[in-house]
Amino acid sequence: MKTKTLLVILFGIILNINAQNTFPSSSNVGIGTLNPEHGKLHISGTGASQGINLWTKSGETTSRIWIDNQNKTFHLSKGDNPINGITINNNGLVGIGEINPEYGRLHINGNGASQGINLWTKSGETTSRIWIDNQNKTFHLSKGNNPINGITINNNGLVGIGEINPNSKLSVNGKIHAKEVKIDLIGWSDFVFYDNYNLPTLFEVETHIKEKGHLKDIPSAKEVAENGIFLGEMDSKLLQKIEELMLYTIQQQKEIENLKKENNGIKLLNDQLLQLQKRMDKLEKK
């Protein structure tokens, strides 16, 4: 009696399985469907338990490939939770660590270097990383784990190279090698040549140097060490001093020319006096 009962149960299970699956020798294979029509292998089901599941020998789920019909999403996950894997939504947007991707074709949800995009060598060493620091609202592209060895963009859009706390549009902690640098300035130093410009006397320049230890309008060595300089502004200030120096040179050249004229006049007068003296000497001899 028990044997008959067991056979009946087994027969029912077989019928139930055959009612859901079809394995023809040709054409498409269906799992969970008797009418496979979408691809060579057609699996019909919703949820993690109805998808493709990989297990360890001890019976633990390692990974799953499945569809959520309710949310129209496809998941490839580590374990049961789709947050630990890849999701493709109904609009074709891909999420990694994100089951509702909405920001771009690829939406990665994670905080810190280990949650970003990591490139590795064959030996297992990290070569570079692209990641987000949610706490500081910064984006990093770095060589290895340390963001100081790369590029940082903070929450205000300021960019740092070798600098994780940029304080201007571009902050560089290190040397810059460029073939050319163009700086846009609002003002320049040609005002030195205006008629109303009050050119300081050389005595005033000398007095300022003795008192302050640097040229007027030029920052001191201490100020530069503490605050640095703005290249455009400094170039304008240096040009101002060059233009002032040019005015001093022009003034001195004019004075030299005047002295030459005076010297020539004196020389001519001396020559005339010498000629007169010679005549007087001749007259006295007679």
Summary of the structure (lengths in Angstrom):
residues: 286
radius of gyration: 44.1
end to end distance: 180.0
largest distance: 180.0
contacts: 666
relative contact order: 0.04
helix: 38%
strand: 22%
